[in-house]
C-alpha cells in the first residue's frame, strides 16, 4: 500500500510553477526588437529630448514606439514640468523627467539581459542585478514588434500598470 504522503508530495511537486528562466541576451524576435530599441536609445544621448518632445529637440522617433506610449511619456513630462517649474523649462533647472523613460535610468549598462514573462511582456535586467530594471509590453503590428508600455521597477510606469 502506498503511503498517502507520497501521493501528496507528487501532487505538490507537479503543481509547483516552473522555475523562472534566467535573464539572458536577446533571443526571441520580441526580445531582439526590444534590444534594438534599447541599444539605439542608449547610444543617443539626445534621444530622451526627442522622445519627450522637449523644446529645441531635433530628430525622429523610432517607428518601433506606439503612439499611445509616446503620448503617455509626454504627458508625464508635461506634468513634471508643471509641478517642478510652473509649466516652463527653466535654464539651469531640471524641470522634466530626470531619467530616460524607456531605459528606466539616467545611464545604460554596457549590455542588457532579458526574460520573456508573457506573450507580450519582457523584463530587462542590468547585468548582476537580481531584479528587473523594467517590464515592457510589446505589440505586434504588421509583422514587427513595437514597444507599447514601460513599467520601470524603481520609477514611473507609462501606458502599462505595474
C-alpha angles and dihedrals in degrees: 000000000000119000112247091229091060091060091046092049091051091049092051093046094054095042096055115105116255116263113268115263113253117250111265142169114287109289112155124064089252093050091045092052090051091046092053090052095046095047090048091053092044091055096048113067092189095052092095090058092055094041093054095040094239119177116277092012113151127196142060129278116241115259087231093079121085118232090239091058094047090049091050093050093047091048090053089049092051091048091051093048090049093049098042103033109018094261098303133095106242124205111255094009130105101231105160136043110326095214141042105273094210096045091039092222146062091250134029129227122247087251138012128223125204143201123188109222102175143000091283103015130093128177119212122210132192108227113269095018118118097209129048120264089215147355117224131200114212127197123204113221127168092349093307132100118237129189109247105165141018129196110186110206095218099029143022133335124228122201089336128084116229 
